[in-house]
Amino acid sequence: MVRARRRLGRDFGLLWAAYAVSAYGSGLAFGALPLVAVLVLRAGPAEVALLSAAGPAVGALLALPLAPWVDRRRKRPVMITADLIRCAALTSIPLAYAVGRLTFAQVLAVSVVSAAARVTFGAAGGALLRSFVAPGDLLVAQARFESTNWSSLAVGPPLGGAAIGLFGPVATIVADASGHLLSALAIGATRGGRKARPGPAGTALRAASPVAGEGGGRGGAVLRGWRHLLGDPGLRALFLNQLLVSGLMMATEPLLAVLLLRDLALPPWQYGLVFAVPCLGGLIGSRLAPRVVARHGRDRVVRIVGTLRVVWLPGLALVPAGVAGVVTVTAVELAIVLHMSLYSPVVAACRLERTPEHLVARTLTAWSLGQQASLALCTTLGGLLAALTGPRPALAAAGLLALATPLLLPRPGQLAPPAGEPAGGRR
């Protein structure tokens, strides 16, 4: 039985606090780098697209060879270092802006470095989380992270827009850098996770999966996360489904921006509203996830909710003008976000549960890299299709493709607890 209301200990509380201050700082700075590129550096559409898609993708690629190193190190110092790197990189932008030396190359470099540090931080954080909470509490922990993420997106961008209006284009970047500094301090206050070593659960997983053993030299060590993801039938299904779903959903964002702001002439404040309000659904869904899984079971939640999160996407191609358009987009986005927030903590907990401790960083890094590559590819293809046909046909194509993604979800039984792990996790 999953219990949603329970204390997970001091160290988890500090880890959650670190995640929260970082998430709220990033929420305030949502879209800040492209905004600086446009308002300060007068960047064109091609440069903004490069910054938004290529920067995170290259950063995730750079983080890939670090993953084996992270798996062999204590996770707390790795996370603190990643936070400090992000803080320093982001701080360089307001400093350069203040002396009139800011360039697009610097903004792009900051995007790449921040993305690499973010992936490394997340990979180490997954392993540290496993050392702070019992396996049976992973879903509760992930649901709390998910709720924090959605609440930061609900309040951060509107406040960030106000801060930019009052204090200038780099104000939210200062807030983002400060959030990472506070995150490093919170992680430093924990007692520190144990160094990742294969324990009983890892031993059971290695015995069950021939791809989980060591070997293959440096290149083989880097690819071990991919082998684990693709060698476990349940994780493989979750991974491939997530690649396509996240890519298609993110591809709709610039298309929807063109449709709403250019074609339907929506005021900017209404445009911000249709994306801020649905984030409240994410807060609700993530908090309900442990109770829903406890009542209906993980396999059923993954299959049903994993399907429901995509069935609404074709509705974005049918958005009318005026107030009806605002209501339609808000309702569609609310339905998508609500089901996404129910689904994501379940997948995150399952991913950690099914990954041996000595492969957590490599597995999470591989997952992040695959997702960033999918986002870049789908966004590029969506933009090309929209240039040829207009935003509505491109949105319709993304929505119809999304309807096929439930076919990639795990089959019944593929997400059963690993060998040696009792159902429901250990207490």
Residue, then its C-alpha position, 0 to 999 in steps of 0.5 A: m500500500v502506497r502512503a501519500r502522507r508520510r515523512l520521508g526524513r530530514d535528508f529527503g526534506l533537504l533534497w526536496a528543498a534543494y529541488a524546490v529552490s532550483a525549480y522556482g529559480s528556473g521557473l522565474a527564468f523560464g525562456a530567459l535565454p531566448l528572451v535575452a537573445v532577442l531583446v538584447l542581442r537582436a537575434g533572429p529566428a534561426e539563432v533563437a531556434l539554435l539556442s532553444a533546441a541545439g543548446p540543451a541537446v549538445g549539453a545532454l550529449l556532453a554529459l553522456p561521457l560523465a555518467p560512468w564517472v558519476d556512477r563511481r562517485r559519491k553523489r552529494p559532491v557531484m550535485i553540489t559541483a553541478d549546481l555551482i557550475r550552473c550558478a557561475a555560468l548563469t551569473s556570467i550573463p548579467l556580468a557581461y551585460a552590465v559591462g556591455r560585452l554580452t555576445f550570442a556565443q556566450v549565451l549559447a555556451v551558457s545554455v550548453v553548460s547549464a544543460a550538461a550540468r542539469v543532466t549530471f545533477g539529475a543523474a546523481g540526484g536519482a542515485l542520492l534519492r535511492s539512498f535517502v528513501a525506502p524503495g516503497d517510498l520512491l513514488v511518494a518522493q517522485a510525486r512531491f518533486e513533480s508537484t514542485n515542478w508544476s507549481s514552479l511553472a504555474v507561478g514562476p513565468p508570470l512573476g518572471g515576466a513582471a520582474i523583467g518589466l521592472f528590473g530589466p532583461v537579465a533579472t530572472i537569470v540572477a534569480d535562477a543563478s541564486g536558486h542553484l546556489l541555495s540548492a547547493l547549500a541545501i544539498g551540502a546540509t544533508r548527511g550525504g548519500r552512500k557511494a553507489r555500490p551494487g546491493p542485493a537489488g542490483t545483484a538481482l537485476r544483474a542476474a536477470s539481465p545479461v546487459a547489466g554486467e560490467g566490461g567493454g572498456r570506456g566506450g562500453a561503460v558510457l553505453r551501459g545506460w542505453r543497454h540497460l534501458l533497451g535490454d529491460p522490456g518494461l523500461r524499453a517500452l517506457f523509454l520509447n513511448q516517452l521519446l515520441v510523446s515528449g517530442l510530439m508535445m514539445a513540437t506543438e509549443p512553437l506551432l501553437a505560439v504562431l497560431l495564437l499570437r500571429d494568426l488568432a491575434l491573442p493578447p500576450w497576457q491571454y497567451g501566458l494565461v492559457f499555459a499558466v492555469p493548466c500547471l495547477g492541474g499538474l500540481i493536483g495530478s502529481r499529489l494524487a499519483p500515489r493514491v491512484v496507484a495504491r487504488h488501481g495498481r501501477d500497470r493499469v495506471v501506466r496503460i490508462v493514464g499513459t493513453l489519456r495524456v495524448v488523446w487531447l492533443p489533436g484538439l489544439a488544431l481546432v482552436p477557434a478565435g476569441v474567448a472560445g479559443v482561450v477556453t479551448v486551449t486552456a481546457v486541452e492543456l489542462a487535461i494533458v498536464l493533469h494526466m502527464s503529472l499523474y503518469s510521470p512520477v510513476v515512470a520515474a519511480c519505476r525507472l529507479e526501481r528497475t535500475p541497479e544502483h551502479l547504473v543509475a547515473r548512466t541510465l538517467t543520462a541516457w534517458s535525458l539525452g534520448q529525450q533531448a534528441s527527440l525534442a530537437l528532431c520533432t521540433t525541427l520537423g514540426g517547424l518545417l511542416a508548418a512552414l509548408t502547410g501552416p500551423r494548423p495542419a502541423l498541429a493536427a499531424a502531431g496530434l494524430l501521431a500522438l494517438a498511436t503512441p499508446l501502442l508503445l506502452p508496456r504490456p501487462g506484467q512487464l513492469a512487475p517488481p524486479a527479481g528479489e524485490p517484493a511487490g510494493g517495495r521494501r519497508 
